[in-house]
Amino acid sequence: MIAWNRYGKSRVRLVKLDRSAEPHRLVDLTIDVQLEGAFAPVYEGHNRLCLATDTMKNTVYALARQRPIDHIENFGAQLAAHFVGKPAVTSARITVAEHPWVHIQGSNERHPHAFHRPGGECWTAVVATTNNQQPTTTVQSGVRDLVVMKTSDSSFSGFPRDVYTTLPDTEDRILATSITADWMYRSGTSDFAARTRIRSALMDAFASHQSRSVQHTLAAMGHRALEACRDIDEITIRLPNRHHLLVDLAPFGLDNPNEVFVATDEPFGLIEGTIRR
């Protein structure tokens, strides 16, 4: 006999965007739904009382469209109340992790629709000295895992199409990425505090650029970094595209005016380039 059981849907990725006023408000959640109840017959091959885990996922998105998400505790309680009302369900456990985003600070003010995720970012340095008759030292610095997102001023359209193309043109999309950048300082450089200016330049360019593609924005970021520091001659930038896909809520009789998204990890586009003076 089945002594104990529980089942559900894990790692439901939900991003909800409120563009109704500036600054934009962004909520980024990972949600687990776990149900307990009279599900023993399911383990014997009878599915009459088995709520599909895909339905659980869809419910998260539908309720996110219909309800405000002011606090994750309130939204979790609403989900739990919904599921515990289903046949055979005796308890519903909702686990919510919120991933905070903060507005990017420009030189004069906060960007109203560009964000970065605090924590996780790291600085890198590679220093090499060659012990020849004339010792030389090279210093390469960089930044990793600088996660950023903009909720406006990003588009992708006019690209070539063939029989395998399904991606629609869009003039208003979420653009999110995790910036990796590396630059080599000129020989004799000692002002390594310049990395702060380079980081700020990368962030400000990402936030303020009217993007036609990730490549377009990469170039703008690189040029801005070179302007910010005369002690570097080139910068290599890698921008994986962190896709946010609009959830189709039409099957549930709901619209989705660019508000409810699923954040996907794989597969992803990877755009790389070196900008040189």
N, C-alpha and C positions, 0 to 999 in steps of 0.2 A: 504494500500500500504506500501511497505518497504521504509521508509524515509531515512535510512542510513544502510550500512552494511559493514563489514570487516571480513575476515577470514584468517586463515593461520595455520602454524605449530609452536608450541612453544617448547622451551627447547630441541632443537636438539643438542645433545652432540657430539662434534667433537674433536678428538685428532689426530693431524698430527705429525708424527715423521720423522725427517731427520737423517738417519744414514750414510749419504754419507761421512761424515768427523767427526773427533773428535775435540771438544766435540760434542755429539749429540745435535740436536736442537729440542725442544719440543714446540708445540703450543696446548693449551687446551682452547676450546671455547664452549660457550653455545649460540645458535643462535635462534632468533625468526624471522619467516617470516610472514608478514601480507600483504594481498592484498586487494585493493579496485578496484571497477570497475562496469561494467554492469552485475551484478550477480543477479538482481531481479528475472529472470526466474527460477533460482535454487531454490528459496524459494517457487516457485509454482510447484516444482516437475520435472523441466526440467534441466538435468545435462550436456547438450551439451557443455556449456562454463565453467563448473566447473573443475578447475585444482585440482586434488586430493592432499590433504595435504601430503599423503605418497610420492607423486611425488616431492613435495617441499623438503622433507627430503632427498630423494635420490639425488636430484639436488645438495644439499649442499655437500654431500660426493663426488659426481662425479666431481664437480668443484674444490673441495679441492685436488683431485688427479691430476687434469690437470693444476692447477695454483699454483704458489708459494704464500704462505701467509706470506708476509713480515710485513704488517701492517693490523690490523683488519679493518681499514677504507677502504683500497683498496679492501679487500676481500668482505666487505659489499657492496661496490659500484658495484663490478662485479656481485654479486648475484642480486642486485636490477635491474641492466641493463638487466640481463637475464629474470627476471620475468616480467618486465614491457613491454617486447617485446611479451608477450603472448596475444592471443585474449581475448578481453573484459577487460583486466587489464589496469586501468588508473593510478594506483600508487602502488608502492611496498615499504614497510617499512621493513628494515632489522635492527634488534637490535642484537648487538654482545657484549657479555661479555667475556673478556679474563681472565683466571685464571693463574696468573704468577707462574712459577716454577724457582727455582735457583739451581745450582749445589751444591751438598753436599761438604763441605770443609773437607778434610781429615787432618791428622796430618801434612802432607808435601805439599799436593797439592789438587786441586779440582778433584773430581771424574768425569771422562768425560761422564759417562752414568748413573749417579745416581743423583736424584733431591729431593728437599723437597719444600713444598709449604709454604711460609712465612705467618704469621698471623693465628689466630685461635688456636694456641697451648696454653695450659695452664699447670701450675704446680699445684700439689695438695699436701696437707699434712693433716694427721689425727694424732692428739696428744692426748693421753689419760693418765691421772694420777690417780692412785689408792691410796686413803688416808687410808692406813693400818698402822700398827705399824711401818712398813718400807715402806714409800711411794715409788711407782715405776712409772716411766713415760715411755711410749712407743711412738715412732715416726715412722709413716709410711709416706713415700713420694712417689710421682709419677708424671707421665706426661700423658696428654691426648691430643688427636687430633693432634698428630705430623704426618702430612701427608707426605709420601715419595713415590718415584717411581724410579724404575730402568728399563732401556730400553735394557739391555743386561745382560748376565750371569745369566739367569733364565730359568729353564726348568721344565717340569712335564711329566714324561713318565714312562712306566713299571708298571702302576697301574692295579689292576684286572678289568676284563670286564665281563659284563653279558648282558642279552637281553635288558637291559635298558640303557646301556652305549652308549653315542654318542660323548663324548668329545674325540678329537683326541690327540695322543701323540704330544708333542711339545718340541723341544730342544732350542727354542729361543722365549721367550715371554716377554711381559711387566709384571712386578710385581709391584703392587701399593697397599698401605695399609695406614691405620691411626693407628699409634702406641699408645696403652695404656699400661703403665707399672707401677707396684707398687712394692716397696721394703720396708722392715722393717729394720731400723738401729739397731745395737747392743746397749744394755744398756750402757749409759754413753757417747755415741757419741755426739760430739759437732761440728764437721766439716761438716755442712750441705751444704757447697759449693761443696761437693762431687757430688751433683746432676748434676752439669755441666759436670763433667767427665763421669758420667753414661750416660747422654744424648749423649755426643760425642761418647762414646763407642757403644751405640745402633745404632747410625747413621752410624758410620764407618763400623760396622759389616754388616749392611744391604747393604751398598754400595759395599763392597769389596768381600762379600761372593759369591762363586760359587754355586748358589742355585739349588737344585734338587726338592725342594718343599717349600711351606711356612713353614711347620713344621721344615724342615732342617735349614732354615734361622732363625726361632725363637730360636732354640737351640744355634746357633752360636751367636746370639745377647745376649742371656742370659749369656753365658760363658764369652763373652767379657765384659759385665757389671760387673760381679763378679771380673774379673781381674782388672778392673779399680778402684774398691773401696773395700778395705778390711773390711770396717765397715758394710757390708751387707752379709748375709749368703744365701739369696735366692731372686729371683726376679720373679714376675708373669707378663707375657706378653700376650696381646691379639692383634691379627692381623686379622682384617676383610679383606678379599680379595676384593679389588676394581677392578672389572673386566674391562678389555679393550678388546672388541671383534673386530676382524678384519671384516671390512665391505666387503661384497661380491659385487664387482663392475663388475663381469662378465656379468650380464644382460645388462650392458651399453657398452660392448665392451672394458672395461678397466681392466688392471691388478691391483693388490694391493700387492706390495712386502713389506709387513709389514710396511705400511706407514700411512694408514687412518684407524682410529679406532672409535668405539662408546664406550663412557664411561657409564657403567650401575651402578645403585645404588642398585637394588634389582632384584632377591635374591642374596645373597652373602655368600661365605664360611666364617666361623669364626673359626680361629685356636687359641687355648689358651694353655698355659703351664707354669709350674713353674720350674725354673732351680735352683738347690740347690747345695751347695758345697759338 
